Structures are given as C-alpha cells and as structure tokens.
Amino acid sequence: MCHRPERTFLYQLLARGFIAIVEQQLSQSQWLAGEYYSMTDSMLTPFFDHLEGIPVLDEQGSVFAAGSVCADYLQRVRA
C-alpha cells in the first residue's frame, strides 16, 4: 500500500473533527443520547475502539488525549 501524506492528514483531520463533536456532546451528558447507555453508544463503541488502534492517527499523539472526555467515555463503555 502506498503511503500518501495528504490522505493521512485528511484522515487525522476528519477523525479529530468527529471526536470534537462527540466530546462536545459528552461534556453535556454521561452518554451520547442522555443519561443512559443507548443504541447510539453501542454503535459508536466499536468505531472508537477502531480509531484508537489506527497508527496513522497517532502521529501527533494519541487520538484520544489522556483524561479527555472521549478517553473517559471509552473506558466506561469498555467496562
């Protein structure tokens, strides 16, 4: 597979933009759709788990900053 820096940058930008939107929602409630774990959370869990494991997204540090709302959320859903 050919490494294309512009594609890597685009992936990083899109992932970080999506994470910012999710963090904004999670700063207002414990779960994405309110105070209870819902289907929305169950659908996002594998996606977040996958995002965390993509090496190309970690070039500027972890895609989920330690102690961030999304990192805490991921710990909760894994529990």
C-alpha positions as CSV (number, residue, x, y, z in Angstrom):
1,M,0.0,0.0,0.0
2,C,1.3,3.4,-1.0
3,H,1.7,6.0,1.8
4,R,0.1,9.3,0.8
5,P,0.8,12.1,3.3
6,E,-2.2,14.2,2.1
7,R,-4.5,11.2,2.8
8,T,-3.0,10.7,6.2
9,F,-3.6,14.4,7.0
10,L,-7.2,14.2,5.8
11,Y,-7.8,11.1,8.0
12,Q,-6.4,12.9,11.0
13,L,-8.4,16.0,10.4
14,L,-11.7,14.1,9.9
15,A,-11.1,11.9,12.9
16,R,-10.2,14.8,15.2
17,G,-13.2,16.8,13.9
18,F,-15.6,14.0,14.6
19,I,-14.1,13.4,18.1
20,A,-14.5,17.1,18.8
21,I,-18.2,16.9,18.1
22,V,-18.6,13.8,20.3
23,E,-16.6,15.5,23.1
24,Q,-19.0,18.4,22.9
25,Q,-22.0,16.1,23.4
26,L,-20.3,14.1,26.1
27,S,-19.5,17.3,28.0
28,Q,-23.2,17.8,28.5
29,S,-24.2,14.2,29.5
30,Q,-22.6,10.9,30.5
31,W,-23.8,9.1,27.4
32,L,-24.3,10.3,23.8
33,A,-28.1,10.3,23.9
34,G,-28.6,11.3,27.5
35,E,-28.2,9.9,31.0
36,Y,-28.4,6.2,30.0
37,Y,-26.3,4.0,27.8
38,S,-28.2,3.6,24.5
39,M,-28.0,2.1,21.0
40,T,-26.1,5.3,19.9
41,D,-23.4,4.4,22.4
42,S,-23.3,0.8,21.3
43,M,-22.9,1.8,17.7
44,L,-20.0,4.3,18.5
45,T,-18.1,1.9,20.8
46,P,-16.5,-0.3,18.1
47,F,-15.8,2.8,15.9
48,F,-13.9,4.5,18.8
49,D,-12.1,1.2,19.6
50,H,-11.0,1.1,16.0
51,L,-10.0,4.7,15.8
52,E,-7.7,4.2,18.9
53,G,-5.9,1.4,17.1
54,I,-5.1,3.2,13.8
55,P,-1.4,4.0,13.9
56,V,-1.6,6.7,11.3
57,L,-3.8,8.8,13.6
58,D,-1.3,8.6,16.4
59,E,1.5,10.5,14.6
60,Q,0.7,13.6,16.6
61,G,-0.1,11.8,19.9
62,S,-3.0,9.6,20.9
63,V,-6.2,10.3,19.0
64,F,-7.9,10.4,22.5
65,A,-5.9,12.6,24.8
66,A,-5.4,11.1,28.3
67,G,-8.1,12.4,30.6
68,S,-10.2,13.7,27.8
69,V,-14.0,13.3,27.8
70,C,-13.7,10.7,25.0
71,A,-11.0,8.7,26.7
72,D,-13.1,8.5,29.9
73,Y,-16.1,7.6,27.7
74,L,-14.2,4.8,26.1
75,Q,-13.1,3.4,29.5
76,R,-16.8,3.5,30.6
77,V,-18.1,1.6,27.6
78,R,-15.3,-1.0,27.8
79,A,-16.2,-1.6,31.5
